[in-house]
Amino acid sequence: MNTNRVLPVDTVQDLEKIYRAAVREVDPAALIQSRVKKDGRKLLIRGQDSNISEDLSAYKQVVVLGIGKASARMASALESILGDEIAAGFVVTKYGHGLALRKIQVLEAGHPVPDENSLAGARIIARMADAADDGTLIINLISGGGSSLFCLPAEGITLEEKRQTTRVLLASGADIDEMNCIRKHLSKVKGGGLAGIACPARLINLILSDVIGDRLDTIASGITAPDPTTFQDALSIVRKYALEGKLPPAVLNRLMQGARGEIPETPKPGSPIFNKNVNIILGNNTLACHAACRTAQQTGYDARILSTTLDGEASSIGIYFAGMACEIASNKTDSAKPVIILAGGETTVTIRGKGKGGRNQEMALAFVNELYRIFPEARNIFFLSAGTDGTDGPTDAAGAFVTPQLLEKMKEISARAVAQLADNDAYHFFEATGDLFKTGPTYTNVCDIQILAVI
């Protein structure tokens, strides 16, 4: 392998182009417009696995609700389709993701930690759902971020206690399923709670999945899906991560009461509250990854998808990708097509330091550290890890690039790179090197995308 040959100058632009193709494929407005049609007073909806038809004349009113980072954009597209069919509407989205709509009100709230607006918005949505009767059609727009944006604590739990719990969970290394199990058992609306409040109205939920495997009970903490988890499961997760002394006493007490059977469980499969409830997935990470793969192939790469269900510790996955890059580079001839390996999913970060960053930046920093350790002379390897929502953790970056130029700089900054990874401070590392990837809000959210290129 010749690591010193002249490389294409536009590889970084290619990676960004491939990322943007993935995001464009799951644009919420485009998905709504392509999957939701109105023919006279017939509403036709096409999902990933099912189609439904609703006769709007059978209802006294149509109400639009929504939560998540993509909800405002989804609502905008639905307004253009339904127009004056909509009697009222209200959606809660992340700060910076709101839009001015004609019929549907939009409230921006806190993410990834809920705030007062998360509580206020949840109260309004719950009130509107509770007021709906069997003559009401509710179209509910669900996307990633809903767990914090839609926060209505159970009796005896305050907003600040929910906020503290969220912070503890985010720092613990618990995965999204584990976090949601606990959050569902501290909420009036999660774990099927909203479906119960909306019953007996007809409830159609249009969903943009940000969860590996598209599990309905996990997306936005399963507000309209039966909850297979229990208080005992939640308590086991607390013990697994030794969180007993870190959670607010009221939270721990509620979980213990529930495990003893002193508090009713969340709605389970077979509950009649779900009889008029339907969940339809419009888009997901798989859709995005396949669009990215097509674009990479059209751009001239030998592209393939490694996985759309990537999970685990972000730094460990970064190390894995570095090893894979070296293996591909070692077996690649100069005449062979450049290679792109794509992956999607959602990793986790166990916070041990005091730095700033997100799981994608952490993965990229672990990648460059490992690549420099095992193959410091590589000059044909590129890597991008980025969130499809344009926000990686509590930062203004979607993720970060690793380039041959950065690997060259590692001769002088490798010790700092190792120290900053240990301090979970990937953001400031990549900020200093100029390799942060900033997109601004994409108004969608289907987990993360990783793009490895060997030229």
N, C-alpha and C positions, 0 to 999 in steps of 0.2 A: 504494500500500500504506500502510495506517495502522499505524505501529509503536507508537502510544500508546494503542490501544484496550485495554479491560480484558481480561485473559487469564484462562483457567480457573486456579483456585488449585491444582488437583490434577494438573498435568501431570507433575511429578516422581514423584508416586505412580503415575501411569499408566505411566511408563517402568519403574519398579521392578516393577509388576504384569506388564508384558510380558516383562521379563527373567525373572521367576520362572516364568512360564508356559513359557518356553523350557527352563529348567532342569528343571522338573517333567516335561516330556515325555521327558527322557532320564534320569530317575531310575533308577539301576541296579537297584534292587530291583523296581520296577514293570516294567522291561523284562524282567528274568528271569522274573517271575511271569506276564507276558503271552505270552512267547515259548517258555517251557520247560514242558512238561506231562508228567506221568507217568500212564500208563494201564495199570494192572496192573504188569507188569514191562517195559512198553514206554516208552521215553523219547523224546518227540517234541520237536524243536527247530525253531522257525521263525525264520529270519534275514531280512535285508533282501532277499536274492536267492536264498536256497536253504532247503530244508527237509530234515531228516534224521530217521530213526527208528532207534533202537538197542534191541536186545533185551538187557536187563540180565542175563538168565539165561545169556547166552553168555560172561559174564565172571566170573572168580573174585573180583574186587574192583573197587570204584570209588574212585578217589582224586581229591580236589579240590585243585588248586593255583591260585595267583593272584598277580598283581603289578599294582600301580597304585593310584591314588588312590581308585578306586571298588571295589577288589577285596573289601574287607571287607563292604561293603553287598551286592555281588553274591553273595558267599559266604553271607551270612545268608539271602537269598532262596532260594538253591539248597538250603541245609539244610532249609528248610521244605518243599521239594518232594521231596527224596530221602530225608530222614530217616536211618533206619538202613541204607539202601543204601550210605552213605558209610563206607568202612573207615578212611580217614585223610584229613587235609587240612591245608594250610599256605598262608597268603597273607601277602604283604608289602605294606604300605600306608604312606602318609605319616603323619608324626607328627600326632596330633589327629584322624586318620581311622579309627582302629581301633574295633572293636566286640567285645563278649564273645560268643563263639559256643560252641555245644555240642560239635560234633564237629571243627571246623576251628580250628586254631591261627592266631593273628594276631600278626604282628610289625610294629611301626612302625619306619620308617627315614627316612634323609635325602633331601630333595628341595629344590632342584634339584641339589644336590651330594651324591654318595653318601657314606655314613659307614660305620662298623664294622658297624652293623645291616644295611646294604645288602649287605655282604659275607657276614655270617652267614646272613641269610635266603636269599641266592642259593645258598650251599653246601647248606643244608637242602633247598631245592627241587630242586637238581641231584641230590642224593643220593637223594631220593624218586623222581625221574624215572628215574634210573639203575637203581634196584631193581625197576622195573616190567617185567613180561614181557608176552608176547603174550596172557596171560589177564587183563590189567589194562586198564580203561577210565580214562583220565585226562581229567577235565574241567578245563580251564585257563582262568581268568578274567583277561582282559587289559584294562587301561585305561591312560589317560594317566599319565605319570610313571614308567613302568616302566624307562626307560633309566637313571635314577639309583637307583631303589629296588631294582633287580635287578642287582647289580654283581659279576661274577666275572671279574677280569682274566685275560688270557692269561698264559702262562708268561713270566717275566721282567719283568712289569709289576706294580708294587705298587698298593695302594689309594690311597696318597697321590699317586702319579703319575697315576692315573685321576682323582682329585679335582682336581689341578692342571690336567689336560687339560680337564676339564669347565668349570672357571672360565675358562680361556683361550678356549674355544669360545663360552661365553655372552657374553663381552665383545667378541668379534671382529666380530659382525654376520653371522656365518654363519647360514644358515637351518636349519630342523630336518632337512631331508634331508642337508645337508652335515655337520651335527654327527653325525647317526646313522651316516653312511658311515664316519667316523673311529672312532666308538665301537664299531661292529660289528667292526672289524679289530683291536681291542684287547681282545676279550672271548672267553670260552669259551662263552657262552650266547646272545649276540646274533647277528643275521645268520643265523638258522636253527639256532644251536647247541643250543638247548633241544630242538628236534625231534630232532636227532641223538642227544642223550643219552637221550630218552624212547623211541626206537625199540628194540624192535618193538611197544611198547604202542600201543593205539588212543588217539589224542590229538585231542580235540575242544576247540577254542579258541573261547570266547565273548568277543566283542570289543566294547568301547565305544571308538569311534574318536575320537582327538584330533588327527587329521592331515588336512590338506586333501587331498581326493580319496580318502580312506580307503585309502591304499596300505598293504597288509599288510606290505611289507618295511620300512616306516617306523614304524608304530605300535609303541611300546615297543622301537624298534630291531629290529623284525622277528624276535623270538626263535623264532617257529615258521613263518617264511616263507623261501623261497629268496631269496638275496641277489644282486641283479644287479650290485652294485658290486664294485670290486676294490681291492687295495692301491694300485694306480697311481692310481685315482680319489681315494683318501684323501690320497695324497701331493700330488696336484694341488690339492686344497682347501687343504692346509697352505700351499702356495706362493702360492695365490691371495690369501690373507689375511696373507701374510708372517709366519707363525707359527713358522718354523724356530727362531728364538732364544727363543721363549716356551714351547715344549713341553719336557717332560722329555727328556733325551737318550735314555733307554730307549724312550720312545714313538716318537720320530723314527727311531731305529735299527730298531725293529720294522717300521715302515711301509716303510722303505727295503729291508729284507731281503725283505719280502713282495713289493714291486714287482720285485725281482730274481728272484723265484720260489724263494726259499730257505725260505719258510714256506707251508704249504698254505693255499689260499684258503678262504673261507667257502663253505658248501654252495650250489650253483647250481640253477636250475630243471632238473627232470628227475632230480635225485638220488633214489635209492630210499628215502632216509630220510623222504621226505614221502608215501610211498604210503599210510600209515594215518593221515595227519594231515589235519584239515579245519579251516578258519578260517571262522567265521561272525560277521558284523558285526550286532550287535543295535541299535546306535544311533549317531548321528553329528550333526555340526553342522547338516546339512540338515534333519534331523528337528526339531531345536530351533528353527531359524529359521522353519520353516513353522508351528510352534505359536505362536511369537511373533507372526507375521503374522496368524494367525487371531484371536488375542486382541486385537491392535491394531484389527482391523476390527470385532470385536464391541464394542469400547470406543468406536467412533465415528470412527475415523481412516480416511483414505484411505491404506492401508498397502500397501507393496510391498517385495519383497526385491531388493536391488541385487546381492548376490553371497553365495555361501557358500564361496568360495575366495579370500577376501581375504588378500593377503600383501604383503610389501614393508616398507620402513622405517616404523615406527609414526608418527613425526612427519610424514613425507610424506603418509601416509594421513589424518592429522588435518587437514593443510592442504587436502587434496582435499575432505574432508567440509565444511569451512568454506566453500569456494567453492561447493559444491553447495547448502548451506543458503542462501547469499545468492541464488543463482540461483532457487531455489524461492520464497523470500520475495519476490523482485522481481516474480515473475509470478503471485503468489497474490492473489486477491481476498478481501475480508472475508467474503463469503458462502460461499466454498468451504470444504469440509471441511478440518479440520486434517490435515496430512500426516505420515506416519511412513515413513522409509526405514530398512530393516533390512539389516544385513550380518553375515557371520560368516567366521571364518577365523583365521589366526594370523600376526601381524606380527612383526618383529624390531626390536631396538634395538642400535645400535652404541654401545657405552659409551665416551664421551670424557671424562666428568666423574667426580666422586667422590660424587655424590648418591645418593639412595635412590628407588626407584620400580620400576614394571613397565611393560610395553608398553602396557597400557590407559591408565594414568595419563599416560604420555608422549604418547600420541595425544590425550588430552583436553586436555593443556596446549598442545600444538601447535595444536589446534583453537581454543581460546579466544584464543591469541596472534594467529592469523591472522584470526579473526572480528573482533577488536578493531581490527586494522589496516585491514581492508577495509570493515567495516560496524559501527562502534562504537555507532551509535544503535539497533541491532537490539534489540527487546524481545519477540520472539516465537519465539526459537530455543532449543531445548534439545538436549542431547547426553549420552548415556551410553555409555561403553565399559567392558566388564567381562568378566572371565574366568568361564566357566561353573563352574569349580571353586571359586570364592570366594576365590582367592588370585592376586594379580597380582604376578608376580615374587617377590622375597624380602620381601614385605610382608604385613600383616594385612588389606589391603583387596582387594576384588575389582576395583575400578576407580575411576572418578571421574565426577561430573556436571559439566556446564557449563550454567548457567542464566542468564536475564536479570539476576538479582541479581548473579551473579559478573561478568558483563560490565560492569555499572554500577561495580563495585569496581575494575575494571581502570584507571579514570582515575587511581587512586592507586598501583596496584601493577603496572602493565604492565611497567615496567623490571625489577622483581624477577622477574616471570613469564618474561621473555625470558632473564634470567640463570640462572634455575633450570632452564629447559629445556636450556640449553647445558651445565649441570652434571649433567644426567640426574637432577634432584632434584624430580620431579613430586610425590612423596609429601608432602614437607614443604610444598610450595606449597598443595596441596589440603587438607592437615591444618590449615594456618593459616586457610584460607577456609571450612572446614567442609563441603567438598564431596566428601570421600572417600566411597566406597560400600562399606560393610562388611556382609558377609552371614554370615561364619563359613564353615566347611566345608560345601559342598553335597553332598559324597560322590559327585560325578559329574565328568566332564571331557570336553567336546567342543569344545575351542578357545574362542574369544571371541565375544561378541555386541556389535555396535554398533547403537545406536538413535538416530536423528536425528529430532527432531520440529520441525515448523514450524507454528505455531498460527495 
